[in-house]
Amino acid sequence: MAFKGSTYKRCKCTAPRLDADGNPVLSANGTPKTYELGAACPHLDSRGHGSWYYYVHLPDGPRGERRRPRKGGFVTQKEAEKAAQKLWDQESAGVDTSSKETVAEYLLRWHRKRVDLKRGTSDDYKDYIDRVFIPALGHLKLIDLRTQHIQAMFEDIWAYNEIKATNRIVAQQAEAEAEAAHAAWKAAPKPRPHHYRQRWDAARAALKEARAQPRQDTGPGRQKKYLDTLSGALAHAVREKSITENWCNEVVLPKYEKPEPLVWTDARIARWRETGEVPGPVMVWTPQQVGEFLDAAVHHTLYPMWHIMAFRAPRRGEAVGLPWAETDMVEGYIEIVETIATGGNTYGSYEDTPKSRASKRGVKLDSASHALLLAWRDVQQEQRLEWEAKHREDPEKYGPYVDSGKVFTMADGRPWNPRNVSQTFMRLIKRLGLPPIRLHDLRHCAASLSLAAGLSMKAIQALLGHSSYSLTADTYTSLMPQFATEAADAPLGLVPRAGQAPPPEPPTPDPEKARAASAGHAPTKLALVPEKGDQPALDQVA
């Protein structure tokens, strides 16, 4: 339907204002007053003189106010007609083209409306809005937002990444200089000349300043989260007819590929020890490395949690938030129905539900984990008695015991902060000299061990609490190298060769180790995980 209104041409030419007698009208300072000729300019017929305007007769507003938008500056009449028609079509589709709501106002309004979000997701969205979207786009009217504005925002992010890369180089150089200055100071004969100390002090100050500069890239994964969040907000704006289309749809970002778990093979470990470079963001220990870690961690108070994470794959928050009320110590069964999450950049934590419906699941404990939890329950009860005795003796130093009802608690009964568990884990493996993995990667270890032990992908999906089979299958598509030998050699046995002996059969895991979790020993003996001998009883672990 064609728009209701008209187009016309006018210019900014001026003429002197005259009184009734035809004399120029003067202003207070004595200069002649002028007025714009507009559509009355005699030169409008000249090519290139003036510009085209449109006038659109829109339906009256909800309070009966007249809505007659005008806009000029178009070079041709056809351009003015096209703009007027677009305005008319937007209004016909229900979009309020007269809205002055800015992108900042809309995004904050959209976020307030999203009461359906989990707390962690809501906090992330608010962070993106405050830190990224509003500084780049907030000043624009929502109705004026276009793809090029959003694309420019990401181009600024890429440019900032280049600055961060330079900052990283500067920090590395400053660190090398600080180490060299310190070494020179230590090697200097005593009494050391003052200039050695001056150089070291200056190098440390430069290093501190370099490390204060932003150095962490905003990578493709984080950029995708930004775009997905903004796209979700604009999709809602389209549905409520605040805009006509989602301007995020045509934004181009660097390709993002979800990192696949990599196993710490001997070659990768050698390279890491030589250069300090980790092959990928998601790394998985071999069974031997899992066993080495468990042997070394058996005396640690967090050992029971880490053991269960390595074999039964709860997420960090699910393990920290596991309540005794959801554990069946007769049957050896736990229900994952609660989690403890961390909030944004703060160190606090809060209770929440698992991340998805599939994450709410029941997990059957292996015999070793079952025995370990039974022993840990006794240790926890002893810790409570000891803490309550300390509280009675010195209530100012020792507060009352907190009966949180959680399985894994500190000495005073409070549940662990998830970040504290991760930091403790990282410090321990660094001290042990093991190749680094994240605490979350113990889930990948559990999945890889289960694959190597012959469990189906469907069973592993249920163990991990994944919402889809494809997520599990896409993540764990290859077995650990030491368990792929049989599959690799299988085709050789099908092809007879003259004068060639058949390939030797690969060794198989000892099934007796799966039943070796006997009472009185730390139950770390599971199939596929090599042990270094019997471990001390759990009741010796504080």
LORO-561072 format. One record per residue (C-alpha): x, y, z. Coordinates in steps of 0.02 Angstrom, whole numbers, plus 50000, padded with zeros to 5 digits. Layout:
XYZ ...
END
This chain:
500005000050000 500705016949950 501065029250088 499875043550127 500765060050109 501835069049983 503595073649930 504205091049893 505785100849861 506475115449958 508115124049992 509005134550122 509095150450019 508655166150114 507905183150072 507775199250174 506215201150278 505235216950227 503975227350319 502315233450248 503195247550157 504455235950077 505895241150186 507095228450265 506675223450444 508185225950558 508665216150711 509175224150876 510995225550821 510505233750658 510755219150539 509365214550416 508255200150462 508085185850337 506985170750310 507155154450213 506325153850044 506045135150060 504855128849926 504665146649857 506445148049795 506435152549610 507975141949579 507235125249634 507015119849455 508895120649434 509775103649440 510635100649606 509825115349693 508935111449858 508455094049922 506915083149927 505805080550080 504415068750123 502845071750223 501875056550288 500135056650361 500185043050494 498705037450600 498475047650758 499325041650916 498475032651061 498025049351142 497395057150980 499005066650945 499365070950764 500805061250685 501475069950530 503335065850516 504385075650391 506165072450339 507305080350207 509035079850138 508685067549996 509555070749830 508135064249722 506255063149735 506355044349714 507475042849869 506245053249970 504785042449911 505735026549954 506105032750131 504305038150155 503665021350095 504855012250215 504205022750359 502425019050308 502765000350295 503565000050467 502055008650543 500894996850450 501854982250527 501534989350701 503224997650732 503155014250824 504325024350715 504165039450829 504895030150978 506395038551055 506915023351160 508795020951150 509705004451135 510295006451315 508525009251379 507854994551281 509214982351334 508984986651518 507094984851498 507324968151411 508484961851548 507264966751685 505934957051593 506974941051584 506454934051752 506534916751673 508434916651669 509514907351794 510484918851906 512174915351827 511504918351651 510624934251707 512234940751785 513194937151625 511904946351519 511954961451634 513844961651624 513804961351433 512504975351430 513434986751550 515214983351491 515034980251303 513354984751226 512935001351309 514655009351283 514625004751099 512775005751052 511815013151197 511715030951129 510805025550970 508925025550957 508335007650945 507375011550787 508995018050707 510075002950751 510794993850600 511974979350562 513434991050528 513344997950704 513484980550780 514854975550659 515824991150707 515684986150890 516554969650854 517854978150745 518284988750897 518464972750998 519664965750868 520684981750870 520754980851061 521354962851048 522854969150949 523244981451087 523124967251214 524314956751109 525574970951116 525304972151304 525694953651321 527334955751228 527794970651336 527384960651494 528454946051436 529914957651400 529694966151569 529674949251656 531264943951568 532114960251617 531554958451797 532254940751806 533884946351726 534044961151845 533704950151995 534964937251937 536264950851911 535924957852084 536104940752166 537704936952070 538514953752113 539924952952242 539524959252416 539364972952462 538304974352307 538454990552208 536905001252222 536565001852035 536154983252034 534754986352159 534165001552062 534034991351903 533064977651991 531864990152073 531564998851907 531264982151820 530014976751953 529084993251938 529014991451749 528384973551766 527024978951887 526464992551766 526494980551617 525474967451709 524174980651754 523754982951569 522364972351490 523124957051411 521744943951398 521004942351224 519134942751191 519174926751090 517954919850962 516994910151095 516694925551201 516244935951048 514954922851000 514184924251174 514064943051152 513224941350983 512034927651041 511494938251189 511204953851084 510324943650950 509144936451080 508734953951141 508414960450965 507374945150921 506244949951066 506184967851001 505594961050832 504234950750915 503594965651013 503704976050852 504964988550918 506024985250762 505704976650597 507164964350592 508574956950693 510114966650642 511274953550717 510854940850581 512104947750456 513534951450577 515124941750533 516284935350671 517874925050673 517484906550658 517264898250826 517604879750848 517214871651013 518834864651084 518944845751088 519754836751235 521574831851203 522464818051299 524124821551384 525204809751281 527074807651312 527494818651162 526344832651221 527044831651397 528824832851331 528374848151228 527484856151376 528984853451491 530114861051359 529084876451315 527734878051449 526404878151312 524794868451342 524164860351179 522354865451203 521114873151324 520334856151367 521574842751419 521284825151486 522424814151591 522824796351544 522304782651667 524094782151730 524064800851765 522364799451852 523084785851962 524644796051999 523584810952051 522434800552162 523914792052245 524694808852284 523064817052341 522444803052454 522874812652613 522044828752555 520394833652636 519634836152462 520184818952402 518434810952416 517684824652306 519054823652176 518934804652171 517074805052135 517304818652003 518634808051917 517514792751905 515684798051915 515844815051828 514824827451931 515144845451885 516104856052011 514554864752078 513584848352082 514934840052187 515104854852305 513214856252323 512844837652346 511744835452502 511744820052613 509854819852594 510084815052411 511324800852442 510824782852469 512284775152561 511444758152566 511294756352378 512724768052334 511674780452236 511674799552227 510404811652153 511054827452070 509694840152110 510684854952181 512214864752135 513254878752210 513674892252083 514844907152089 514264924652051 515154934351913 516764942951967 516374941352152 517024927452263 515324923552336 514284908252297 512454903352302 511364887952288 510474884652125 509714870752022 510754861251893 511054869851726 509754859851629 508384846951650 509554833251592 510794838351726 509564832851859 510034814651863 510374799551970 512144792651974 512604775152032 514224775352128 515594763052088 516104751852232 517654762052273 516724778752277 515354770752382 516604764452511 517494781152508 515904791052546 515474779452689 517204782452765 517084801152732 515434802152824 516304795852981 517724808352957 516474822452938 515594817553099 517254817453191 517664834653121 516004841053186 516344834653362 518084842353361 517434859153299 516014859853426 517274856253564 518374870553502 516854881953495 516424878253677 518204881953730 518454897853627 516824904253549 517644920453493 518924911353386 517834896953331 516064900753276 514644888253292 514654873053180 513614875653022 512494860852987 512394863752799 511874845952761 513144845052619 514224829852588 515844839252560 516144852652690 517534862052777 517964858552958 516604870453021 515244862352915 515114875852782 515114870052600 516644873752496 516684888552380 516854881152204 518244893252157 519234888252312 519104869952262 519764873952087 521204884452153 521694870952278 521654857952140 522754868552024 524024871952161 524144853452202 524444847252025 525724861051999 526634855552155 526564837452097 527274841951926 525814834051834 525294840851664 523964854151696 522104851551677 520644861351745 519584854151885 518134853251761 519224842151652 519044828151780 517334825851698 518214822951534 519364810551621 517844801251687 517064800751514 518684794851432 518944781351563 517154775551537 517414774951349 519014765251369 518134753151487 516844749551352 515324759651408 514144765151271 514014783351218 512214783451279 512744777751452 514084791251457 512794804251405 511734799451555 513254799451670 513764817051616 511994824051617 512104830351438 510474836051359 510844828051190 511714812651125 512604822650990 513424833951121 514214818751203 514664810151039 515414825850963 516474828951118 517114811251143 517404803950971 519094795851002 519774784251134 521384786851227 522894781751122 523374767051230 521624759651210 521544762251023 522894749450983 521704734850969 520544744350853 522014749950745 522754732350732 521094723550699 521134725950508 522884718150500 522204701650560 520984700850415 522334701250280 523424685450270 525224689150223 526534676250169 527934673650293 527254686350417 526714681950592 525074688950652 525214704650758 525294701750946 523724704651045 523754720551148 523734719051338 522044720451422 521654728951588 521704717851742 519884714651793 520424710851970 520834729151997 519004733451976 518604723052130 520084728552235 519224742152337 519394733052503 518984739952674 520394748452767 521194755952612 520874771752514 519704765152379 520634771352226 520814754352142 519694754951990 519884746151824 521084754851705 521854765951840 523594759851891 523974760352076 525624761952169 525104749852305 523914750352451 523514767452523 523284772852705 521564770752782 520384785252754 520134787452941 521924793852942 521454808052822 520964823852915 
END
